[in-house]
Amino acid sequence: MSSQIGAVWPQGAQTRTVVKSFFRNPLAKKEAFSVVIDRELSVLYRVAKRLTLNPTHAEDLVGQTMLLAATHWENFDGRYPRSWLIQILRNEWMNTVRKGKVRREVDIDAVLEPAEDDFWCAIDHSLDAETIIAALDKLPEEYRLAVTLCDVEELSYDEAAMALGVPVGTIRSRLFRGRKILRSRLVHLDLGTQDQS
C-alpha cells in the first residue's frame, strides 16, 4: 500500500515543504476568496441592482451573498466564480421573494413584443446609457436578468445558464425575447425624443 502512495505522492524535501506551508497558512483559500470578491464585487452589485431594482435592497443582497459565499468557499470547485456568485445572489433573492418581503409583479400581457426585425436601425445612437438601463429595468425579471448577464456583464450562455439554474436553450430564448422587447422600447423612446426636437 505504501508503494502505491509513494507513486502518487512523491517523496522528498520539496513535497514536505509544500505540505508544511499549506498547513502553516490555513488562510490560503481565504486569500483566493478575497481576490475573487475584489474582482467580482462591482459585477455583483450591478446584477443585484438589475434584479431588485432598488439600490438599498441590492446592497443588502450583495452583503448576504458575500457572507454565504465565504461560508461555502471551501466547497466551491473554482470553476466559473462569477457564475457561482451570481447563482448565490439569485438564490438569495428568490428566498427573499418567497418569504414575501419584496416582490414586483409584471403582467406578461402588458409586455408587447414587436413584430419587426430591424429595430437597431431605427434607434438613434445618441441614446445614453442611463436611458438604456432605465428601459432594461422595465423588462420582466427573466428577460432583464438574461440581457444583463449576457449583454451587460458579458457572461457566456453557459455561465449565464449556470448562474440562473436554467438550460442554455432557455437563456437563448429569454435573451432573444428580452432584446426584442428592449429594442422596441428604445425605438419608442427615441421616436418620442425626435418628435420633441
ZIWOZI-V92749 format. One record per residue. SS is DSSP state (A for helix, B for strand, O for the rest). PHI is phi in radians with two decimals (NA if undefined). D_FIRST is the distance of its C-alpha to the first C-alpha in Angstrom with 2 decimals. Layout:
ss: (SS SS)
phi: (PHI PHI)
d_first: (D_FIRST D_FIRST)
This chain:
ss: (O A A A A A A A O O O O A A A A A A A A A A A A O O O A A A A A A A A A A A A A A A A A A A A A A A A A O O A A A A A A A A A A A A A A A A A O A A A O O O O O A A A A A A A A A A A A A A A A A A O O O O O O O O O A A A O O O O O O O O A A A A O O O O O O A A A A A A A A A O O O A A A A A A A A A A A A O O O O A A A A A A A A O O O A A A A A A A A A A A A A A A A A A A A A A A A A A A A A O)
phi: (NA -1.14 -1.21 -1.20 -1.12 -1.07 -1.21 -1.52 -1.88 -1.09 -1.58 2.36 -1.13 -1.12 -1.10 -1.08 -1.12 -1.10 -1.12 -1.09 -1.17 -1.14 -1.31 -1.27 -2.01 -1.22 -1.56 -0.99 -1.23 -1.12 -1.09 -1.11 -1.08 -1.13 -1.14 -1.10 -1.12 -1.01 -1.30 -1.79 -1.03 -1.16 -1.13 -1.04 -1.15 -1.09 -1.14 -1.10 -1.13 -1.22 -1.32 -1.58 1.04 -2.65 -1.04 -1.20 -1.09 -1.11 -1.08 -1.08 -1.13 -1.14 -1.07 -1.13 -1.10 -1.11 -1.09 -1.14 -1.12 -1.11 -1.13 -1.84 -1.02 -1.07 -1.55 -1.31 -1.45 1.66 -1.48 0.88 -1.05 -1.10 -1.11 -1.08 -1.16 -1.16 -1.12 -1.08 -1.02 -1.15 -1.08 -1.14 -1.10 -1.09 -1.10 -1.11 -1.13 -1.05 -1.27 1.42 -1.27 -2.57 -2.94 -1.96 -1.61 -2.18 -1.37 -1.13 -1.25 -1.40 -1.56 -1.51 -1.78 -1.21 -1.66 -1.47 -1.94 -1.78 -1.24 -1.11 -1.14 -1.49 -1.57 -1.24 -1.32 -1.51 -1.07 -1.58 -1.08 -1.09 -1.15 -1.16 -1.12 -1.09 -1.18 -1.09 -1.13 -1.53 -1.25 -1.03 -0.91 -1.13 -1.33 -1.03 -1.18 -1.08 -1.16 -1.08 -1.18 -1.45 -1.65 -1.51 -1.59 1.02 -1.37 -1.25 -1.02 -1.10 -1.15 -1.13 -1.09 -1.13 -1.11 -1.66 1.21 -2.28 -1.17 -1.05 -1.04 -1.16 -1.05 -1.05 -1.12 -1.12 -1.14 -1.06 -1.18 -1.10 -1.11 -1.11 -1.14 -1.08 -1.01 -1.06 -1.15 -1.19 -1.09 -1.12 -1.09 -1.17 -1.13 -1.13 -1.19 -1.19 -1.15 -1.33 -1.60)
d_first: (0.00 3.82 5.39 5.18 6.49 8.72 10.08 11.12 12.08 14.16 14.73 18.32 21.45 22.25 19.11 19.77 23.41 22.79 20.63 23.27 26.11 24.76 24.68 28.02 29.69 29.14 32.22 30.72 30.85 34.30 35.59 34.59 36.31 39.43 39.54 39.36 42.00 44.26 44.14 44.58 46.93 50.12 48.82 47.91 51.38 53.16 51.31 51.97 55.66 55.91 54.18 56.18 59.37 59.74 58.69 58.28 56.09 54.11 53.42 52.32 50.08 48.41 47.88 46.28 44.11 42.86 42.13 40.12 38.29 37.37 36.16 33.90 32.91 29.29 29.03 30.80 28.87 31.23 32.94 36.74 37.39 41.13 40.80 38.43 40.96 43.88 42.21 41.84 45.45 46.73 44.92 46.32 49.76 49.53 48.72 51.77 53.92 52.71 53.66 57.11 57.33 58.23 59.16 61.42 62.50 63.49 65.68 64.15 67.61 68.92 66.57 68.50 66.71 68.88 69.68 70.06 67.39 68.98 68.64 67.40 70.48 72.68 71.01 72.53 69.93 71.55 69.66 67.73 64.18 65.48 67.45 64.50 62.18 64.93 65.16 61.36 61.39 63.81 61.48 59.82 56.40 54.25 56.20 56.44 52.66 51.99 54.60 53.48 49.79 50.41 53.69 53.90 50.27 49.33 46.16 45.14 45.74 42.01 41.76 44.96 43.79 40.57 42.64 45.10 42.73 44.75 44.35 45.31 48.35 49.63 49.38 51.35 53.96 54.39 54.58 57.23 59.35 58.93 60.00 62.90 64.17 63.70 65.65 68.42 68.75 68.80 71.50 73.59 73.09 74.02 77.04 78.21 77.96 79.91 82.62 83.21 83.69)
